[in-house]
Amino acid sequence: MSDTIARLNDLFIDVFDDDDIQISPETSAADIAAWDSMMHVTLMLRVESTFGIRFDSGEVVALKNVGELVRLIDERS
């Protein structure tokens, strides 16, 4: 999980253009001011591209926090 979350943190910094972001498994959209529905789509597309995986829309909608995203990425990698 630590390698995946470290890679995700770099991705979050890039997508949200915020060098101060430090994500944890508990981080959710409520914790990042710019994380709205459009940014969520952008983020998921970048995650898919970076990790070479694909999610279906039901999986993306069901995600509640970064920890669930990490679990999903690790299951697919």
N, C-alpha and C positions, 0 to 999 in steps of 0.2 A: 504493500500500500504506500510506503513512504516514497518510493521512486515515482509512482503514478501521481501522488499528490504534489510532489515537487515539480513534475512536468506540467501538471495542471495549474499550479501557482504561476509559473512563467506564462502560461497561456492566458490566464485571467489578467495578469499585469498588462499583456499586450492587447487583449480584446477591450478591456475597460480603460486602457491608457492611464494606468494609475500604478506608479512604482511602489506605493505603500501597501498594496493589497497583500495580505497574508491569510490564505485560506486554511481551514481546518475541516475535518470531517463534518463538523456541525454547521459550517457556513451555509447559509441559504440566501435566496434572492433578497430577503428582508435585510440582510447585513450589508449589502452593497447598493448604494443609492442609485447607481446607473443601471442596475440589473432589472430591466423591464422586459416585456414580452419580446420586443424586437431584438434586444441584446441577447436574450435567451436563445433565439434562433441562430443568431450569429455565433454565439458561444458553442452551441451544439454542432454546428457545421464545422467550426474550427477543431473541436474535439474529434469529430469523425475523421477529418483530414489528417490531423496530427497522429492519431493512434491507428489509422488505417482500418477503421471499423464503421459499421452502420447501425443506427438505432431505428426502431419503428416509432411512429408518433406516440403510441400508447406508452412506450417506455419513457420517452422524454417528458410527457405530461405527468407521469407518476413520480418523477424524481422530486424528493423533498429537500435534499441537501447534498453537499459535495461528497459526503461519505457514501451515499447511494450511487452517485455517479462513478466514484472510484471503484466500487464493487462491480458495477456493470462493465466498466472498462476492463477490469482485471479478469472478469469472466470471459470476455471476448478476445483477450490478448493471448 
